[in-house]
């Protein structure tokens, strides 16, 4: 097996003429049977590193990943290339799982994607031993480390595969890992003399910008007008998605939005608008990004503080993948720090609250003690919190923690449960079809699929009926609406923006006590991570690119020359003393915000911001909760 063969595979299936940096070397290491550690920051093309060598060898590649949406996305992409791939995620019953594993063993499959929780079942490990595995790839490998930003104890079970497959190379992949996390990954996965590859975190074409802006929408407007190319705006919640997108549309920008609670059709539609550049900007939560590789994104704007530098780096790194200059902008206002502390720190669940949420989830879904394993339920977080009078964010964090511990799986995908019943006689239905021949195929498909639909309200699969009747799903749903209006059917649709699958039997206190030891560690890590974000935002005397590289353990002696610090350094105002004195005189009379100071002093915004920061650092002025400034009364 040569690297020229690897290039042929890349051209044939992925239509690329060359490998990205380090992909070549990583593939060569894997093909030579070495355990391999690869740190490829976002956009580095991690999946190619295991997909290409797997296609070059006999047998199947086992891929461990915690991200259900990413697994489904990669399986769909492989299948679209006529490559046989399968994913075993949560919520699949044991008998179905046996059939799928049989397919892997005898069906000439090339990729088996597995969530780490599946390795906790001994019988699955035994079945895997019967499969001809040529490579084991561990994606999001930082999840194995307690010091990683997404620690999952189920990852600790992966080392059992080392005993079961001693001659199969392991490939550990991550986009974000500090030196401490890297050491943890190698130790906890049991990698033997691994060959390590580390692509620098430096993105020399990205200008990291931090701007203080009381009116963030006004600043966004300025940025988007100056840079009319494709942009992403990251927000913290679904409500902000709709609000910011709507506000931008009112300002004559072509904008759309994306979050986990959208129906898959709406997600695809909105994504296509942006990908095809019929919308300049997409406003999104962190649900947006997996599998997105749009090369010409010019600007990524965050309008709230991110939870950690790891997530910020990945999201900011979706800009400038074509190598041209791009901007990663973080907008802050003086009150953001307080809001972030309230949002992230005050909403961290402790053990008693975690235990209470777990008990109430079991009550909510009526799961008896000792039962519940592999049961899947539609879930609406707001309904749950209202019922038990729980704070929404703290509850969400508790459920996310239970998800990371593998006790349950939270899928934040839109789901729609439809049920219907024919409420007129079969003779009348036949009469309707004879008068409406265009509807006949769909109605016949429904009647053949659900023979008891006259007697009882029946749960309905619109995708299945669309396939059987050779129509689109939209056409099926439109017909149901029509039949419902004509009182031919009784039709109910219930929407949920998430689902929960229980991965273990209910054991109450015993379940929570087992994982509580990790809770304190993770809470402390989140506090430290937020501290790093606040340092990145508030440190005005160091190059922003340098701050990010230092966080990931890279030392860089030269400033980047293009970030907000470097640009500001070049623009340091000459008449700073006079401007500062003018500002103090104004603030002695009344509290003002920066825009008002700018207008009254007839001075440009950058100069005003610079002067205000100097006055704040020297404790001459203070920021009020409403983002106005006041002179501190000097003690006599």
Legacy VTK file of the C-alpha trace (Angstrom):
# vtk DataFile Version 3.0
C-alpha trace
ASCII
DATASET POLYDATA
POINTS 636 float
0.000 0.000 0.000
1.519 3.286 -1.099
0.572 6.908 -0.619
-0.120 7.145 -4.356
-2.923 4.575 -3.768
-4.199 6.751 -0.901
-4.301 9.743 -3.262
-6.240 7.705 -5.841
-8.838 6.817 -3.150
-9.064 10.507 -2.160
-9.636 11.553 -5.785
-12.125 8.766 -6.532
-14.430 9.185 -3.522
-13.785 12.700 -2.163
-12.868 14.477 -5.442
-9.811 16.207 -3.900
-6.510 16.413 -5.793
-4.283 16.639 -2.722
-4.217 16.034 1.014
-4.375 18.830 3.602
-1.362 19.380 5.910
-0.481 16.272 8.010
-3.259 14.071 6.513
-0.673 12.314 4.345
1.649 11.616 7.285
-1.176 10.446 9.595
-2.522 8.020 6.959
1.006 6.663 6.366
1.454 6.098 10.129
-1.866 4.217 10.373
-1.120 2.075 7.295
2.194 1.087 8.896
0.251 -0.253 11.900
1.266 2.442 14.419
-0.949 3.794 17.194
-1.348 7.438 16.240
-2.354 10.650 18.020
-3.492 13.529 15.791
-4.395 17.018 16.910
-5.936 18.767 13.902
-7.654 22.068 14.732
-11.036 22.749 13.166
-11.063 22.535 9.390
-8.073 20.169 9.367
-10.057 17.275 7.851
-9.927 14.676 10.637
-12.347 12.175 9.072
-10.209 11.701 5.932
-7.398 10.432 8.208
-9.346 7.250 9.023
-11.701 7.013 6.043
-8.980 6.811 3.375
-6.801 4.113 5.062
-9.932 2.097 5.902
-10.892 2.069 2.199
-7.400 0.819 1.279
-7.574 -2.289 3.453
-9.653 -5.437 3.800
-12.135 -5.317 6.688
-14.042 -2.619 8.521
-13.054 0.572 10.377
-14.579 0.994 13.839
-15.228 4.681 14.641
-16.034 5.731 18.223
-17.817 9.096 18.436
-20.097 10.743 21.042
-21.866 13.012 18.551
-24.972 11.292 17.187
-25.680 14.058 14.645
-22.089 13.897 13.342
-22.221 10.083 13.080
-25.458 10.257 11.089
-23.993 12.991 8.890
-20.818 11.017 8.142
-22.732 7.766 7.493
-25.044 9.619 5.069
-22.019 11.159 3.286
-20.308 7.776 2.949
-23.505 6.133 1.694
-23.899 8.909 -0.908
-20.469 7.788 -2.228
-21.684 4.137 -2.394
-19.549 3.238 0.624
-21.303 0.891 3.046
-21.461 2.450 6.531
-23.639 1.932 9.582
-24.114 3.713 12.950
-25.123 2.108 16.256
-26.425 4.974 18.375
-28.570 5.066 21.529
-32.201 3.987 21.372
-31.648 0.920 19.171
-33.155 -2.217 20.696
-30.940 -5.277 21.316
-32.563 -7.507 18.657
-32.156 -4.762 16.030
-28.556 -4.281 17.210
-27.846 -8.016 16.629
-29.118 -7.711 13.040
-26.977 -4.621 12.410
-23.850 -6.326 13.808
-24.604 -9.350 11.600
-24.644 -6.954 8.632
-21.220 -5.644 9.673
-19.840 -9.169 9.981
-21.223 -10.593 6.733
-22.368 -7.617 4.642
-19.077 -6.194 3.341
-19.444 -2.943 5.324
-16.460 -0.567 5.501
-17.410 1.639 8.501
-19.112 0.943 11.808
-19.829 4.053 13.895
-20.424 3.360 17.577
-21.304 5.630 20.519
-18.918 4.999 23.465
-21.822 3.954 25.737
-22.265 0.856 23.545
-18.884 -0.458 24.740
-20.308 -0.734 28.258
-22.248 -3.819 27.078
-19.960 -6.858 27.285
-21.932 -8.739 24.630
-21.252 -5.985 22.079
-17.527 -6.218 22.771
-17.748 -10.012 22.241
-19.594 -9.527 18.945
-16.992 -6.986 17.769
-14.295 -9.658 18.217
-15.934 -11.633 15.381
-15.667 -8.688 12.964
-12.572 -8.147 10.796
-11.574 -4.686 12.104
-8.679 -2.975 10.300
-8.543 0.315 12.238
-10.073 1.793 15.407
-10.587 5.570 15.171
-11.501 7.529 18.309
-13.025 10.871 17.328
-13.336 13.697 19.894
-10.600 11.874 21.854
-10.391 14.700 24.434
-13.592 13.210 25.932
-11.417 10.552 27.625
-9.708 13.175 29.808
-11.172 14.620 33.002
-9.354 17.819 32.014
-10.969 17.862 28.565
-13.876 20.229 27.940
-16.336 17.396 27.303
-15.264 14.507 29.577
-17.332 11.304 29.180
-16.566 8.351 31.489
-17.789 5.925 28.782
-14.599 6.808 26.866
-12.588 5.104 29.616
-14.012 1.768 28.369
-12.349 2.198 24.963
-9.070 0.859 26.384
-10.823 -2.561 26.601
-10.652 -2.624 22.807
-6.848 -2.542 23.088
-6.939 -5.897 24.875
-9.449 -7.335 22.397
-7.611 -6.046 19.304
-3.895 -5.878 20.229
-2.694 -5.794 16.587
-5.189 -3.212 15.292
-3.835 0.364 15.195
-5.644 3.048 17.206
-6.040 6.549 15.790
-6.979 9.178 18.413
-8.275 12.419 16.885
-9.144 15.752 18.459
-9.474 19.364 17.336
-8.721 20.927 20.743
-6.396 19.588 23.430
-3.924 21.165 25.840
-0.674 19.283 26.635
-2.243 17.921 29.820
-5.232 16.551 27.881
-2.950 15.016 25.215
-1.019 13.090 27.905
-4.333 11.900 29.365
-5.576 10.690 25.965
-2.446 8.591 25.350
-2.530 7.110 28.869
-6.299 6.414 29.167
-6.636 4.883 25.682
-3.574 2.712 26.270
-1.834 3.896 23.090
1.478 2.042 22.605
4.428 4.185 21.486
2.090 6.457 19.540
3.293 8.566 16.642
2.065 12.102 17.388
1.031 14.762 14.910
0.186 18.255 16.050
-0.968 20.917 13.633
-0.415 24.409 14.959
-3.419 26.307 16.302
-2.170 29.398 14.473
-4.580 30.656 11.793
-2.495 33.428 10.304
-5.259 34.671 8.019
-7.809 35.153 10.852
-7.897 38.522 12.574
-9.183 37.943 16.131
-11.130 41.052 17.111
-12.616 41.977 20.488
-14.777 45.102 20.396
-16.639 46.730 23.244
-20.069 47.705 21.936
-23.059 48.866 23.926
-25.224 48.705 20.785
-24.199 45.338 19.371
-26.727 45.362 16.537
-25.317 48.691 15.289
-21.791 47.217 15.345
-22.950 44.056 13.492
-24.536 46.319 10.864
-21.217 48.133 10.364
-19.247 44.857 10.093
-21.646 43.222 7.613
-21.737 46.322 5.402
-17.953 46.487 5.350
-17.658 42.741 4.653
-20.611 41.655 2.473
-19.309 38.079 2.050
-20.832 34.996 3.825
-20.973 35.409 7.610
-21.987 33.455 10.711
-23.330 35.073 13.880
-23.234 32.799 16.939
-25.781 33.370 19.697
-26.475 31.483 22.917
-30.098 30.431 22.531
-32.859 29.743 20.019
-34.824 32.873 20.894
-31.837 35.088 20.013
-31.532 33.252 16.667
-34.967 34.408 15.587
-34.642 37.909 17.063
-31.240 38.777 15.543
-32.147 37.236 12.173
-35.403 39.230 12.099
-33.651 42.480 13.119
-31.064 42.027 10.352
-33.802 41.398 7.785
-35.461 44.653 8.903
-32.119 46.365 8.227
-32.212 44.962 4.648
-29.657 42.179 5.174
-30.427 38.765 3.701
-30.347 36.657 6.865
-31.512 33.230 7.963
-31.127 31.157 11.159
-30.278 27.670 12.439
-30.769 25.894 15.774
-31.325 22.366 17.093
-35.076 22.807 17.537
-35.842 23.271 13.850
-37.548 20.588 11.762
-34.939 18.888 9.536
-36.638 20.293 6.403
-36.373 23.847 7.749
-32.743 23.259 8.738
-31.937 22.038 5.226
-33.816 24.941 3.623
-32.093 27.604 5.767
-28.696 25.957 5.356
-29.137 25.859 1.555
-30.033 29.574 1.498
-26.728 30.372 3.184
-24.576 27.781 1.378
-25.928 29.004 -2.000
-25.330 32.630 -0.871
-28.957 33.649 -1.184
-28.501 34.756 2.443
-25.381 36.675 3.476
-25.591 35.717 7.138
-26.790 32.760 9.166
-27.569 33.381 12.851
-26.965 30.165 14.775
-26.549 28.427 18.102
-23.629 26.057 18.643
-25.802 23.296 17.068
-24.565 24.744 13.759
-21.183 23.759 12.441
-20.727 19.983 12.414
-19.827 18.862 8.917
-20.041 22.450 7.589
-17.126 23.274 5.318
-17.839 26.530 3.496
-14.489 27.897 2.394
-15.315 31.580 1.846
-16.817 32.577 5.220
-15.433 36.067 5.773
-16.699 36.851 9.268
-17.723 34.906 12.352
-19.289 37.125 15.015
-20.027 36.117 18.616
-22.401 38.515 20.363
-22.203 36.812 23.773
-19.229 35.440 25.663
-18.480 31.804 24.780
-18.357 29.131 27.476
-14.717 28.227 26.845
-11.787 28.987 24.536
-12.029 25.504 22.946
-15.546 26.128 21.608
-14.706 29.695 20.631
-11.644 28.600 18.651
-13.631 25.948 16.769
-16.503 28.295 15.935
-14.222 31.223 15.014
-12.206 28.809 12.851
-15.137 28.335 10.476
-14.010 31.580 8.850
-11.247 31.907 6.274
-10.845 28.282 5.238
-9.961 29.456 1.715
-6.791 31.022 3.153
-7.934 34.601 2.539
-8.068 37.175 5.322
-11.087 36.652 7.593
-12.408 38.057 10.865
-13.368 36.380 14.142
-15.197 39.103 16.070
-16.266 38.930 19.704
-18.578 41.774 20.771
-18.711 42.575 24.477
-20.412 45.133 26.670
-19.425 46.006 30.251
-22.281 43.937 31.702
-21.324 40.742 29.796
-19.007 39.433 32.508
-21.763 39.535 35.121
-24.225 37.903 32.703
-21.735 35.159 31.826
-21.081 34.392 35.491
-24.842 34.204 36.121
-25.357 32.093 33.016
-22.485 29.639 33.397
-21.487 29.544 37.059
-24.755 30.066 38.921
-26.371 27.456 36.673
-23.913 24.669 37.542
-25.839 21.793 39.181
-24.651 20.290 42.480
-25.224 16.669 43.528
-28.606 17.183 45.332
-30.025 19.064 42.329
-28.663 16.455 39.886
-30.292 13.704 41.934
-33.614 15.595 42.026
-33.629 16.145 38.231
-32.888 12.450 37.625
-35.714 11.347 39.955
-38.181 13.758 38.352
-37.207 12.633 34.821
-38.082 9.077 35.830
-41.382 10.268 37.328
-42.106 12.421 34.263
-41.760 9.384 31.963
-43.276 6.961 34.524
-40.223 4.689 34.678
-40.333 2.150 37.507
-37.294 1.333 39.647
-35.088 -1.248 37.870
-36.605 -0.478 34.440
-36.193 2.026 31.599
-33.111 0.798 29.712
-33.167 1.703 25.981
-36.550 3.460 26.310
-36.854 6.594 24.166
-39.202 9.532 24.839
-40.018 12.829 23.136
-39.001 15.643 25.463
-39.819 19.314 25.873
-37.456 20.953 28.372
-39.708 23.941 29.096
-42.730 21.739 29.881
-40.588 19.646 32.228
-39.212 22.723 34.057
-42.656 24.325 34.422
-44.116 21.102 35.859
-41.448 20.818 38.584
-40.637 24.538 38.970
-36.987 24.026 37.947
-34.691 26.777 36.583
-34.328 26.006 32.865
-30.575 26.537 32.379
-29.515 24.693 35.520
-31.825 21.804 34.552
-30.412 21.728 31.027
-26.858 21.585 32.449
-27.885 18.717 34.762
-29.395 16.751 31.843
-26.316 17.456 29.710
-24.124 16.113 32.527
-26.260 12.932 32.681
-25.837 12.690 28.896
-22.037 12.957 29.104
-21.970 10.308 31.832
-23.883 7.958 29.531
-26.850 7.573 31.913
-29.113 8.953 29.206
-28.771 10.378 25.709
-30.219 13.790 24.923
-30.900 14.341 21.236
-31.746 17.963 20.437
-33.389 17.218 17.120
-36.867 18.331 16.145
-39.374 15.479 16.084
-42.992 15.407 15.020
-45.349 12.658 16.188
-48.394 12.287 13.938
-51.421 10.130 14.690
-54.571 9.778 12.599
-57.769 7.771 12.087
-60.255 7.578 9.208
-63.612 8.752 10.575
-65.776 7.940 7.508
-66.588 4.441 6.205
-64.310 2.578 3.776
-67.042 2.865 1.095
-66.962 6.704 1.434
-63.144 6.696 1.249
-63.299 4.720 -2.029
-65.845 7.232 -3.360
-63.534 10.124 -2.404
-60.611 8.464 -4.255
-62.659 7.981 -7.411
-63.518 11.701 -7.379
-59.925 12.747 -6.485
-57.595 10.440 -8.462
-54.517 12.599 -7.668
-54.846 11.648 -3.971
-55.400 7.944 -4.599
-51.789 6.692 -4.455
-51.122 8.247 -1.035
-54.447 7.117 0.491
-53.967 3.535 -0.800
-50.435 3.473 0.667
-51.859 4.575 4.058
-54.637 1.934 4.019
-52.259 -0.872 3.004
-49.683 0.100 5.640
-52.149 0.643 8.513
-55.085 -1.803 8.074
-56.573 -0.925 11.498
-56.699 2.806 10.820
-60.553 2.807 10.630
-60.895 1.339 14.142
-58.185 3.141 16.147
-56.070 6.311 16.090
-52.750 5.137 14.628
-49.200 6.539 14.922
-48.217 7.556 11.401
-44.817 7.604 9.618
-45.020 10.281 6.899
-41.572 9.451 5.441
-42.551 5.780 4.997
-45.839 6.659 3.258
-44.018 9.149 0.994
-41.613 6.388 -0.068
-44.384 3.806 -0.635
-46.591 6.189 -2.619
-43.702 7.696 -4.680
-44.522 11.202 -3.432
-42.639 13.754 -1.350
-43.208 13.993 2.387
-44.526 17.541 1.924
-47.206 16.216 -0.475
-48.234 13.572 2.080
-48.499 16.134 4.902
-50.445 18.563 2.692
-52.953 15.819 1.867
-53.407 14.993 5.577
-54.253 18.646 6.237
-56.777 18.574 3.376
-58.406 15.298 4.564
-58.575 16.680 8.090
-60.352 19.864 6.880
-62.858 17.746 4.934
-63.442 15.662 8.114
-62.368 12.454 6.383
-59.694 11.817 8.995
-59.006 12.859 12.582
-55.416 14.155 12.553
-53.126 15.127 15.463
-49.566 16.399 15.321
-47.368 16.855 18.375
-43.983 18.553 18.048
-40.995 18.170 20.358
-37.605 19.790 20.146
-35.680 16.942 21.798
-35.760 13.289 22.745
-34.281 11.400 25.702
-33.110 7.784 25.625
-32.381 6.060 28.945
-29.182 3.992 28.625
-29.419 2.314 32.048
-32.021 0.890 34.381
-33.331 3.267 37.039
-31.382 2.958 40.318
-31.982 6.444 41.806
-29.321 7.414 44.390
-26.964 4.608 43.311
-26.935 5.901 39.732
-26.104 9.476 40.747
-23.577 8.533 43.453
-21.564 6.630 40.844
-21.059 9.721 38.659
-21.137 12.510 41.276
-17.364 12.204 41.759
-16.944 13.709 38.297
-19.390 16.568 38.908
-17.178 18.672 41.167
-14.214 18.278 38.790
-16.287 19.329 35.796
-17.777 22.316 37.642
-14.296 23.514 38.626
-13.100 23.049 35.050
-16.004 25.181 33.764
-15.094 27.947 36.242
-11.455 27.863 35.079
-12.509 27.888 31.441
-14.735 30.932 31.905
-11.841 32.663 33.682
-9.739 32.060 30.537
-12.470 33.568 28.348
-12.703 36.651 30.578
-8.917 36.971 30.463
-8.979 36.789 26.642
-11.610 39.548 26.494
-10.187 41.899 29.117
-6.441 41.577 28.432
-5.772 44.678 26.345
-1.977 44.571 26.335
-1.337 41.257 24.530
-1.936 40.142 20.941
-5.263 38.212 20.769
-3.809 35.491 18.534
-0.982 35.053 21.049
-3.499 34.666 23.911
-5.280 31.825 22.082
-2.019 30.067 21.195
-0.759 30.386 24.787
-3.981 28.783 26.048
-3.261 25.714 23.911
0.370 25.600 25.037
1.935 27.151 21.925
4.485 29.881 22.408
4.668 32.606 19.772
7.145 35.428 20.009
5.753 37.666 17.242
2.464 39.531 17.370
0.017 38.614 14.580
-0.223 42.221 13.337
-3.926 41.971 12.391
-5.940 41.433 15.623
-7.757 44.193 17.525
-4.787 44.653 19.907
-2.247 44.920 17.074
-4.422 47.315 15.062
-5.175 49.369 18.197
-1.463 49.589 19.031
-0.820 51.173 15.645
-3.683 53.625 16.176
-2.845 54.826 19.692
-4.198 58.404 19.809
-1.668 61.201 20.171
-3.915 63.624 22.053
-5.061 61.030 24.619
-4.527 63.300 27.661
-6.742 66.079 26.264
-9.504 63.623 25.242
-9.436 61.958 28.684
-9.774 65.326 30.425
-12.711 66.224 28.155
-14.425 62.889 29.000
-13.944 63.439 32.748
-15.479 66.941 32.494
-18.556 65.522 30.708
-18.975 62.627 33.171
-18.696 64.930 36.190
-21.950 66.515 35.010
-23.887 63.330 34.081
-23.543 59.625 33.315
-23.101 58.936 29.571
-22.557 55.913 27.329
-19.726 55.702 24.807
-21.900 56.683 21.823
-23.037 59.862 23.642
-19.418 60.692 24.565
-18.389 60.122 20.924
-21.076 62.541 19.678
-20.328 65.266 22.258
-16.548 65.183 21.829
-16.697 64.782 18.016
-14.019 62.089 18.353
-13.900 58.731 16.544
-15.155 55.648 18.355
-11.799 53.771 18.582
-10.169 56.739 20.313
-13.064 57.069 22.778
-12.972 53.338 23.620
-9.201 53.486 24.113
-9.501 56.532 26.432
-12.366 54.934 28.415
-10.344 51.729 28.919
-7.401 53.772 30.233
-9.673 55.670 32.629
-11.271 52.416 33.835
-7.869 50.753 34.409
-6.676 53.800 36.378
-9.894 53.684 38.445
-10.890 57.216 37.514
-14.296 56.153 36.147
-16.641 53.174 36.651
-19.223 51.374 34.489
-22.849 51.462 35.652
-25.210 48.460 35.145
-26.896 50.312 32.218
-23.513 50.626 30.376
-23.066 54.312 31.163
-19.883 55.725 32.728
-19.494 57.828 35.901
-16.507 59.535 37.548
-15.455 57.890 40.831
-15.699 60.336 43.720
-12.199 60.928 45.029
-11.780 60.464 48.787
-10.293 63.435 50.596
LINES 1 637
636 0 1 2 3 4 5 6 7 8 9 10 11 12 13 14 15 16 17 18 19 20 21 22 23 24 25 26 27 28 29 30 31 32 33 34 35 36 37 38 39 40 41 42 43 44 45 46 47 48 49 50 51 52 53 54 55 56 57 58 59 60 61 62 63 64 65 66 67 68 69 70 71 72 73 74 75 76 77 78 79 80 81 82 83 84 85 86 87 88 89 90 91 92 93 94 95 96 97 98 99 100 101 102 103 104 105 106 107 108 109 110 111 112 113 114 115 116 117 118 119 120 121 122 123 124 125 126 127 128 129 130 131 132 133 134 135 136 137 138 139 140 141 142 143 144 145 146 147 148 149 150 151 152 153 154 155 156 157 158 159 160 161 162 163 164 165 166 167 168 169 170 171 172 173 174 175 176 177 178 179 180 181 182 183 184 185 186 187 188 189 190 191 192 193 194 195 196 197 198 199 200 201 202 203 204 205 206 207 208 209 210 211 212 213 214 215 216 217 218 219 220 221 222 223 224 225 226 227 228 229 230 231 232 233 234 235 236 237 238 239 240 241 242 243 244 245 246 247 248 249 250 251 252 253 254 255 256 257 258 259 260 261 262 263 264 265 266 267 268 269 270 271 272 273 274 275 276 277 278 279 280 281 282 283 284 285 286 287 288 289 290 291 292 293 294 295 296 297 298 299 300 301 302 303 304 305 306 307 308 309 310 311 312 313 314 315 316 317 318 319 320 321 322 323 324 325 326 327 328 329 330 331 332 333 334 335 336 337 338 339 340 341 342 343 344 345 346 347 348 349 350 351 352 353 354 355 356 357 358 359 360 361 362 363 364 365 366 367 368 369 370 371 372 373 374 375 376 377 378 379 380 381 382 383 384 385 386 387 388 389 390 391 392 393 394 395 396 397 398 399 400 401 402 403 404 405 406 407 408 409 410 411 412 413 414 415 416 417 418 419 420 421 422 423 424 425 426 427 428 429 430 431 432 433 434 435 436 437 438 439 440 441 442 443 444 445 446 447 448 449 450 451 452 453 454 455 456 457 458 459 460 461 462 463 464 465 466 467 468 469 470 471 472 473 474 475 476 477 478 479 480 481 482 483 484 485 486 487 488 489 490 491 492 493 494 495 496 497 498 499 500 501 502 503 504 505 506 507 508 509 510 511 512 513 514 515 516 517 518 519 520 521 522 523 524 525 526 527 528 529 530 531 532 533 534 535 536 537 538 539 540 541 542 543 544 545 546 547 548 549 550 551 552 553 554 555 556 557 558 559 560 561 562 563 564 565 566 567 568 569 570 571 572 573 574 575 576 577 578 579 580 581 582 583 584 585 586 587 588 589 590 591 592 593 594 595 596 597 598 599 600 601 602 603 604 605 606 607 608 609 610 611 612 613 614 615 616 617 618 619 620 621 622 623 624 625 626 627 628 629 630 631 632 633 634 635
